Amino acid sequence: MAFPRLVHPKTAPPTGLADRSDDELMRLSVTGSREAFAALVERHAVRVHGLCAQFVRDAHLGQELAQDTWAQVWQQRKHYRGGAFKAWLITVARNRCRNHVRHRKVVERHQRIPDAKEQSLQPEQIDRLLREERQGRVQAAVQELPVKLREALLLRYAQELPYEEMAKVLDASPGTLRSRVHHALAALRKQLGRET
């Protein structure tokens, strides 16, 4: 996936930026260094897009929300306190996605969705629809989980974060997060078992 460069292509990034830590790059970004910020974007773009796409269950919309997240990180860079950039970045992305989902639910309540017309389907289309239906059931079951369980599950499995980093993002102890993931998986098994 291609993300637009935040620096002019003729400007070569200063040597050694790739070797700097996230915190060092962010400190440089706070001073206005677009090159340092571009290095952060390139380093974490896939992670942010993946989180956003997973949260809203739409790759294209996820990319838009990821772009919004990076714009917000740039605008809010002076509020960064250092020490855990990845956790801070994921928190910004998660909050951006939550706000979007809330707004979308309000809009959907006020819109009428027309019924789909029936069509004759080919066997390969039926197979694809069945796969999509199974995936949709899993995604719907995940969305029905309480927010704390859903977020813990997504950060653990979709973002593959260790419990220690999850603790920084969700402001809970690693033990509590292990429990939330365990309960989320049990709830999913129960919910999906009921539907079969």
Secondary structure, 3 states (H helix, E strand, C coil): CCCCCCCCCCCCCCCCHHHCCHHHHHHHHHCCCHHHHHHHHHHHHHHHHHHHHHHHCCHHHHHHHHHHHHHHHHHCHHHCCCCCHHHHHHHHHHHHHHHHHHHHHHHHHCCCCCCCCCCCCCHHHHHHHHHHHHHHHHHHHHHHCCHHHHHHHHHHHHCCCCHHHHHHHHCCCHHHHHHHHHHHHHHHHHHHHHHC
